[in-house]
Amino acid sequence: MKKIAFFDTKPYDKIWFDQIKADYDFELVYFEEKLTSNTASMVQGYDGAIAFVNDTIDKNAIETLAKNGVGILAMRCAGYNNIDFKAAFQKLHVVRVPAYSPYAVAEHAMAMLLCLNRKLHRAFNRTREYNFSLNGLTGFDLHGKTAGVIGTGKIGRVFIDICRGFGMNVLAFDPYPAKDSGIEYVEQEELFARADVISLHCPLTKETAHIINKKTLALMKDGVVLINTSRGALIDSDELLEAIKSGKVGGAALDVYEEESDLFYEDFSNTNIQDDVLARLISMHNVLITSHQAFLTNEALQNIAETTLKNLEEYFAGKLLQNEICYQCDKLGKCEKLPNGRCF
């Protein structure tokens, strides 16, 4: 039986992995600690490791994992911008869960838009104090408004379908347009200029880092609403804060944040957080923040557990690693995997 170190464990992770692991020959040992260069030594005596999106898997962490005999790192998420793949090449195979539930994330994005627009969070707090005034709670009809969607992978396309269900017009930008999708693609500049609501569904890359910045914010309509359920660093948080203060941005719904890794998923309710930008954003009446929650449905958690354990099974059985993230493929722009279907 292979022994697997499971990092950054939360109760909802354990529920689903415990249910599904009976079908696999693995012993899962759960650690609450995140995987970092300081905690990587905990894998001594383990055959593999499971990590999450806000773990810090840098060169030192990778070298420690490899030194202790771990050859596989299974990410129980789709994102992997927190991994040093150059350091991992020839040392550590990295697999991921490329799709767990596009509906979960897309529905959360729309839920945030509805809540923010109709001030449901503020109304909830008011009525709990028996304040039934409607002053300051006016929203706008989504019907007839224009949604701009950046990134039309599975999640982006589900979000587009939801927007259409509300009678919204939809524009999209993606360097790789979905063929025969019926989606109206435009250049970024046109999308920024025409959209009343802009929702981000693209991965974090060198090209998309701070795609929302001072220059692009200036192209947008006054009062535009921004939604981000993808990666925090797609938005320059300082510039967003200034745009909200000036009124350029009418509202922001954020499930992710640029500097979230030391904050999200933890309880700081009895602590004064030291991130002044985040504290200021949270204090604003037209900002809605959730802590990287969009994936959190039973269906998504089940799919994450099943795919993660299947990825590990493929590795230990010497099979093709269908969900491996390959440094060489990234580097060359094409798949150069060996005949055994592995990166190295």
N, C-alpha and C positions, 0 to 999 in steps of 0.2 A: 504494500500500500504506500503510495507516494504521499509525502508530508508537505503541505502547502501553508505558507505564512500569509495570512489575510490581514492587510494593513488598513487603518482608518475605518474600523468597523463601526457601523451604526446598527441599532436594533432592527430596523427594517431590512438591512442587508442580511443579517443572520437568519431572520425568519425564512426568507426564500432560499438561501443557500443550504440551510439545514433540511428543508423539504426536498431539495433536488439532489443533494450529494449522495443519497442512498443509491442512486443509479450509477454512481461512479466509484472507482477504487481510489478515493482520496481521503486523507485525514486533514481537515481544515482546522487550523489553530488561529483563533481570532485575536488580533491586537487592536486596541483603541488608538495607538500611536499612528501618526502618518508615516509613510515611508520617506525618509530623508537620509542624508549622509550620516546623520547621528544615530539613526535607528536601523540602518541596513544590516548591521552586525547581528541583529536578532534572528537572521535567517540561518545561522549556524546549525547544521543538522537537518535543514529543510531541502527539498528537491525543487521547489518553485515558489513564486510569490505572486500575490494578487494585490493590485494597487488601484488608486482612484485619481480623479482629475486634479485635485489640489495637492497631491503629494509632490515632493520635489525630487525628481529622479535625475540628478546631475551626474557629472563624471565620477565624483567620489562615491556616490551611492551605487552606481553601476559597477565600479571596480570592486567595491565591498561585496556586492551580490555575487559577482563572478568568482571572486577569491574564495567565497564560501561554498562554491559548487552549484549555485543556482544558474541554470541555463535558460530559464523561461520566466518572463514577466507578463502576467495576464492583466491587462487594464480592463476593469469592469465599467467601461465608458467608451464613448466614441472619440472624444478629444484626446490629443497626445502632445500638445505643445509644451508640456511640462517635462519632456524627456529629451536628454542629450543623445540623439541617435548616432551622431558621429562617434561618441564614446562607446555606444552599445554595439556597434558593428563588429562582428567577429567574436563578441563576448557574450551577448545576451539577445535571445530572440524575444521580440515584443509583439504581442497580439492584442487585439482590442474587440470591442462589441460595436461594429459599424452602424447598426440600426437596432434599436430596442423598441421604440414606439414613436414614430413621427407624430402620431395623433396626440400623445401626451404633451409634447413640447408645443406643438402648434395650438392646441386647445388652451394651454396655459397662457400663451402669448395673447390670444383673443380675450381670455378671462381678465388678464391684466389691463388690456385696453378698455374693456367694458367697465371694469371697476374704477379705473382712473378717470375715464370720461364722465361717468355718471356719479362720481364722488361717493361710491358705495362704502368705501372705507371710512370716510368722514361721517356719512349718515349713520353707520353702525355705531360709531363712538358717541355720536350725539344722542341717539335714541336710548342708549344704555344709561344716559344721565337724564332721561326724560325731557330732552330738548328736541322738540318736534318742528323747529323752524326749518324752512327750506332755503333760507338765504345763503347764497354762496354755493349752492349745489347744482347749478344749471350746467347741463352738458350740451352735446350736439348730436344730431342724427348721423349715424354711420352711413345710412342709405344715401347713395349719390356722391359720397366723398371718394377721394382717390387714395388708394393704398399703394405705397411703393415698397416692393419686396426685394431685398438684396440677398441673393442666393436662392436658387430654385432646385435644391436637392429635394429629398423626400419630405423633409419638414417644411421647407419653403412652399412646396406645391400643395401640401395639405392646408397650410395657412391661407394660400390663395383661394382654395376651394371654400374655406370658411368665410373669407371676406366676400366672395361672390354670393354666398348664401345670405349675407346681410345687404346685398344690393350695392356693394361698393364697386367702383371701377378699379382695376388693378394694372399697375405698371411693374415691370421687373427688370433687374439687371443681373446678369451672370455671364462671366467670360465663356462659359460653356452652356449655351442655351439648350433647354430640353426640346428635343425634336418633336414635331407634330403635337405639341402640348396645347396649342391655342392661346398661349400666354403672349401678351404684348411686351416685347423686350425693347428697352430704350437704353441710351447711354446714361451713365451715372449722373451727369450734370442735368439732364432732362428730368430724370427721376427726382432728384433733389428739388428741382424748381417746381414740379407739378404736384407732388404728393402732399396730402394733408396729414397722412400717417405713414411713417417709415418704420419697417420692421426688419431686423437683421437676422438672417438665417445662413450666413456664410461661415466657413471655418476661419480660424485665426492663422494667417500666413504673413510673410513679409509684405505682401501686396495689400493685405486688408488691415494690418495693424493701424489703429487710429484712422480708420476710414471715415469716421465722424470726427472732424477737427474744426478748427477755426475757419479754414477756407471753405469746407463743404457746408458747414452750418450757415455761412453767409449766403449760400445759394438757395437755402430753403425758404419756404413761406414763413411769414411771421405767425407764430402760434402753432407751428408744426408739433405733432406728437411723435416721440421716438420710443420704440420698443426694442429691447435687446434680451433675447433668451439664448444667445449663442455663446460668445466669449467676451469677457469684460473689456479686454484690451482692444476690441474693435472701436471703442469710444475713448477719446481723450477726456478723462473725467474732469480735469480742470477747466477745459474749454466748454464742456457741457454745463458745468456749474455756472460759468459766466453767462452762457446763453439763456439759461433759465432765469437768472437774476435780471437780465435785461428784457426778458419777455419774448425774445426771439423764439425760444422753445416754450410751447404752451403746456407741455407735460412730458414726463419721462417715466416709462415702465421698465424697470431693470430687474431681471432675474440673475444677472451676473454683474461683477464689478472688477475693475482692473486690478485692484490689490486685495482680492477676496481670500486668497489662500490661507492666511492666518486668522481669518474671521468667520467665514461662512461654515456652516454645519456645527458651530460650537455655541455655547450659551455664555454671553457676556452681559447678561441683564443686570448684574451687580458690579459692573466695571465701567469706567469711563474709557471708551475706546479712543485710541490715539490718532486715528485717521480723521483729520479735520474735514477733508473733502466729503467723505462718506457721512460723517456726522451732520454736515450741513445739508447734504442731499436728503437724508432721512427726515430732517426737520421741515422740509418744504412741503406745502400743502398740495402741490401739483406734481409730486414725485412719489411713485409707488415702488417699493423695493421688496423683493422676496429673495431668499438666500439659496440660489441655484436649485430651485425646487421643481422646475418645469418637468423634469423626467419622472417625478415621483408618483407613479400610478402602480397598481398591483400588476397590471399587464406588463409594464416596462420592467419592473423589478424581476418578474418571472423570466422574461426574455434575457435580461442581463445575466442572471444566474445560470440559465441553461447554456447560453452561448459561451460564457466564461469557462465553464467546466468542460464543454465540448472542445474549446480551444486547447485546454490543458491536456485533454485526452489525446488529441491529435499529435501533440508534441511528444508525449511519452510513448506513443505507439509508433513513432517514426513516420507518421503520415504527412501529407500535404498540409501546410499551415495556411488555411484559407483566409484567415483574418490577420496575417502577419503584416506589420508595418515595416517596410524595408528602407533602410538608409540609401542603398544603392539605387533603388527605383526612384526615390525622391531626387537623388543627385543627377541621375541620367535622364529623367523624364520618361522612362519606359521600364518595363519589368525585365530584369536581368537575373531572375531567380534561377537557381541551379535545377538540374533535372528532378531532384527530390522535392521541388516545390518550396524550397526554403531560401531565405536571404543569403545564408552562408553555410 
